[in-house]
Amino acid sequence: MEPSRQSAARSHQTVRVALFVTCLVDIFRPSAAFATVKLLEEAGCEVIVPETQTCCGQPAYNSGDREAAREIAKQVIAAFETFPYVVVPSGSCAAMIAKHYPGLFDAETEPSWRARAEGLASRTSELTAFLADILGVDFSGRAYPRRVTYHDSCSSVRELGVASQPRALLKSLDGLTLAEMSDRDVCCGFGGAFALKYPEISNAIVTQKAERVVDTNAEVLTGADLGCLMNIAGKLAREGRVVEVRHIAEVLAGDDSEPGLCAEG
């Protein structure tokens, strides 16, 4: 991030933030969005959720439908371009906007859209990176006395380089024990449409991931990508494993109002 963005966010002025909710959070885990709002507001942010936001276009992009991805991107750009910061509680959706939007528009034939995409990309952050790198917050004083393991999503680690930030935030919680799993940055086998196209391969990958989770003896599995967490939680539940699975926003906010993913309410 540019130094000017860091200094602006760490001043005593209110930071105006637009929240990109993501489709999976909106449909399957609204509590993660509410927890995200709580975290940002506690850190002194004014949080706005643009009502015109849609899917980021990642499914179309990953399926090779660049034209549909471009049209979706245009709508997202228009919805968020007036905000100085855009925060996304998902590494994959954040990476789609920050890393892939500019490439959807040719600099020579669509210079205006290319510039607008680049502008939005530069202002977009994954949640834990925003909290740690831009706001510089920690959660000392908030108790979470549980044994927790963290799953690195492929997009967070490989596209955004986000790995140390969520761990620093988790470790700042009073009483939390972070139990790292082996092969912690190996794919969980979800990959969006990949799990549907190649179910046998996906199942083999998530079986190994679930074993790594159980080996940590953690009470809670957390991560920053709901797709990954739903995939792993489903496998753990089918195998009768008792591990609570929560989005990292819920853990950091101390929000246990909803049962863990794939748990009986």
C-alpha positions in Angstrom: 0.0 0.0 0.0 1.1 3.5 -0.6 2.5 5.5 2.4 -0.2 8.1 1.9 -2.9 5.5 2.3 -1.3 4.2 5.5 -0.9 7.6 7.1 -4.4 8.6 6.1 -6.0 5.5 7.7 -3.9 5.8 10.9 -4.9 9.4 11.5 -7.6 10.3 13.9 -10.0 11.1 11.1 -12.9 8.7 10.4 -12.0 6.3 7.6 -14.8 5.9 5.0 -14.9 2.3 3.9 -17.1 0.5 1.4 -17.8 -3.2 2.2 -17.9 -5.6 -0.7 -20.0 -8.4 0.9 -19.4 -11.3 -1.6 -22.0 -13.7 -2.8 -21.2 -16.6 -0.5 -21.2 -14.4 2.6 -24.4 -12.8 1.6 -26.2 -16.0 0.9 -24.6 -18.5 3.3 -23.0 -16.6 6.2 -24.3 -13.1 6.7 -22.9 -13.2 10.3 -19.4 -12.9 8.7 -20.5 -9.6 7.1 -22.0 -8.3 10.3 -18.8 -9.3 12.2 -16.8 -7.4 9.5 -18.8 -4.3 10.0 -18.3 -4.5 13.7 -14.5 -4.9 13.4 -14.3 -1.9 11.0 -16.6 0.3 13.1 -14.6 -0.5 16.2 -11.5 0.6 14.4 -13.0 4.0 13.7 -14.4 3.4 10.2 -17.6 4.6 8.7 -18.9 1.6 6.8 -21.1 1.8 3.7 -22.6 -1.2 1.9 -23.5 -0.1 -1.7 -26.8 -1.6 -2.5 -26.0 -1.8 -6.2 -23.1 -4.2 -5.7 -23.2 -7.6 -7.4 -21.0 -10.7 -7.8 -17.4 -9.7 -8.5 -17.5 -11.8 -11.7 -15.0 -14.4 -10.6 -17.1 -17.5 -11.7 -17.4 -16.1 -15.2 -13.8 -15.1 -15.3 -12.5 -18.5 -14.2 -14.8 -20.2 -16.7 -13.3 -18.2 -19.5 -16.3 -15.9 -20.2 -14.3 -12.7 -20.3 -17.2 -10.7 -21.8 -19.5 -11.5 -19.0 -16.8 -10.8 -16.5 -16.1 -7.4 -18.1 -19.8 -6.4 -17.8 -20.0 -7.5 -14.2 -16.7 -5.6 -13.5 -18.1 -2.4 -15.0 -21.1 -2.6 -12.6 -18.8 -3.2 -9.6 -16.5 -0.4 -10.6 -19.4 2.1 -10.9 -20.8 1.0 -7.5 -17.5 1.4 -5.6 -15.4 4.0 -7.4 -16.3 7.0 -5.1 -14.9 5.3 -2.0 -11.3 5.7 -0.8 -11.2 2.2 0.6 -13.0 -1.0 -0.4 -12.7 -3.9 2.0 -13.5 -7.5 1.1 -13.9 -10.4 3.6 -12.6 -12.9 1.0 -9.2 -13.3 -0.6 -10.5 -14.7 -3.8 -13.0 -11.8 -4.4 -10.4 -9.2 -3.3 -7.9 -10.8 -5.7 -10.4 -10.7 -8.6 -10.9 -7.0 -8.2 -7.4 -6.0 -7.3 -5.5 -8.3 -9.6 -7.7 -9.2 -12.5 -10.1 -6.2 -13.2 -7.5 -4.0 -14.9 -6.6 -6.8 -17.4 -10.2 -7.1 -18.5 -9.9 -3.7 -20.3 -7.5 -2.9 -23.1 -5.5 0.2 -22.4 -5.7 1.4 -26.0 -9.3 0.6 -26.9 -10.9 1.3 -23.5 -8.5 3.6 -21.7 -11.2 5.1 -19.4 -12.4 1.7 -18.1 -8.9 0.5 -17.7 -8.0 3.6 -15.6 -11.2 3.2 -13.5 -10.4 -0.5 -13.0 -6.9 0.3 -11.9 -8.2 2.9 -9.5 -10.5 0.5 -7.9 -7.9 -2.2 -7.7 -5.5 0.2 -5.9 -8.1 0.9 -3.3 -9.3 -2.6 -2.6 -8.0 -4.7 0.3 -8.7 -8.1 1.8 -10.1 -7.7 5.3 -7.2 -8.9 7.4 -4.7 -7.0 5.4 -6.7 -3.9 5.8 -7.0 -4.3 9.5 -3.4 -5.1 10.1 -1.6 -3.1 7.4 -3.8 -0.1 6.9 -5.5 0.4 10.2 -2.8 -1.2 12.4 -5.3 -2.7 14.9 -4.9 -5.5 17.3 -7.4 -7.2 19.6 -5.6 -7.3 22.9 -8.2 -7.1 25.6 -10.6 -9.3 23.8 -10.6 -12.8 25.1 -10.8 -15.9 22.9 -9.4 -18.7 25.0 -9.5 -21.5 22.4 -7.2 -23.5 20.3 -7.5 -22.3 16.7 -6.0 -23.4 13.4 -5.9 -21.2 10.3 -6.4 -22.2 6.6 -4.6 -20.1 4.0 -6.7 -19.8 0.8 -4.9 -20.1 -2.5 -6.0 -16.6 -3.6 -5.0 -14.9 -0.3 -1.5 -16.4 -0.3 -0.6 -16.7 -3.9 -2.3 -13.7 -5.4 -2.4 -11.2 -2.6 0.5 -12.3 -0.4 -1.7 -12.3 2.7 -0.5 -14.8 5.3 1.1 -13.0 8.3 -1.7 -10.5 8.8 -4.5 -12.9 9.9 -2.1 -14.7 12.1 -0.9 -11.5 13.8 -4.5 -10.5 14.4 -5.5 -13.9 15.8 -2.4 -14.0 18.1 -3.4 -10.6 19.5 -6.6 -12.1 21.0 -6.1 -12.9 24.7 -5.9 -16.6 25.4 -6.0 -17.8 21.8 -3.6 -20.6 21.0 -2.7 -20.8 17.3 -2.0 -24.4 16.2 -0.6 -24.4 12.7 -1.5 -27.4 10.5 1.1 -29.0 8.3 0.8 -28.1 4.6 -1.2 -25.1 5.8 -1.0 -23.3 2.5 -2.1 -26.3 0.4 -5.3 -26.0 -1.5 -8.5 -27.4 0.1 -9.9 -28.7 -3.2 -12.7 -26.2 -3.5 -11.7 -23.9 -6.4 -15.3 -22.9 -7.2 -16.4 -24.7 -10.3 -13.4 -27.1 -9.9 -15.2 -29.0 -7.1 -18.2 -29.5 -9.5 -16.1 -30.5 -12.5 -13.7 -32.7 -10.8 -15.5 -34.0 -7.6 -13.2 -37.1 -7.1 -10.0 -35.0 -7.2 -11.6 -32.3 -5.0 -12.7 -34.9 -2.5 -9.2 -36.4 -2.3 -7.7 -33.0 -1.7 -10.2 -31.9 1.0 -9.9 -35.3 2.7 -6.2 -34.6 3.2 -6.9 -31.1 4.3 -9.5 -32.3 6.9 -6.9 -34.7 8.3 -4.4 -31.9 8.7 -7.0 -29.9 10.6 -7.8 -32.8 12.9 -4.2 -33.4 13.6 -3.8 -30.0 15.2 -6.4 -30.8 17.9 -7.8 -27.4 17.3 -11.3 -26.6 18.6 -11.8 -24.0 15.8 -10.8 -23.8 12.2 -10.9 -20.4 10.7 -9.9 -18.7 7.5 -10.7 -15.7 5.3 -12.4 -17.4 2.4 -15.9 -18.7 3.0 -15.8 -21.1 0.0 -12.8 -22.9 1.4 -14.3 -23.0 4.9 -17.6 -24.4 3.7 -15.8 -27.1 1.7 -13.6 -28.2 4.7 -16.5 -27.9 7.1 -18.7 -30.1 4.9 -16.0 -32.8 4.8 -15.4 -32.6 8.6 -19.1 -32.9 9.3 -19.5 -35.8 6.9 -16.7 -37.6 8.8 -18.3 -36.8 12.2 -15.4 -34.6 13.2 -16.1 -32.1 16.0 -14.4 -29.0 14.8 -16.1 -25.6 14.9 -15.6 -23.7 11.6 -15.9 -19.9 11.5 -14.9 -17.0 9.2 -12.0 -15.1 10.8 -14.2 -12.0 11.1 -16.4 -13.9 13.5 -13.4 -15.0 15.5 -11.9 -11.6 15.7 -15.2 -10.0 16.6 -15.9 -12.6 19.3 -19.2 -13.4 17.5 -20.5 -16.9 18.2 -24.2 -16.0 17.7 -24.4 -18.5 14.9 -23.4 -22.2 15.0 -20.2 -23.1 13.2 -20.4 -23.9 9.5 -22.2 -27.2 8.8 -23.0 -27.6 12.5 -26.5 -28.3 13.8 -28.1 -25.3 15.2 
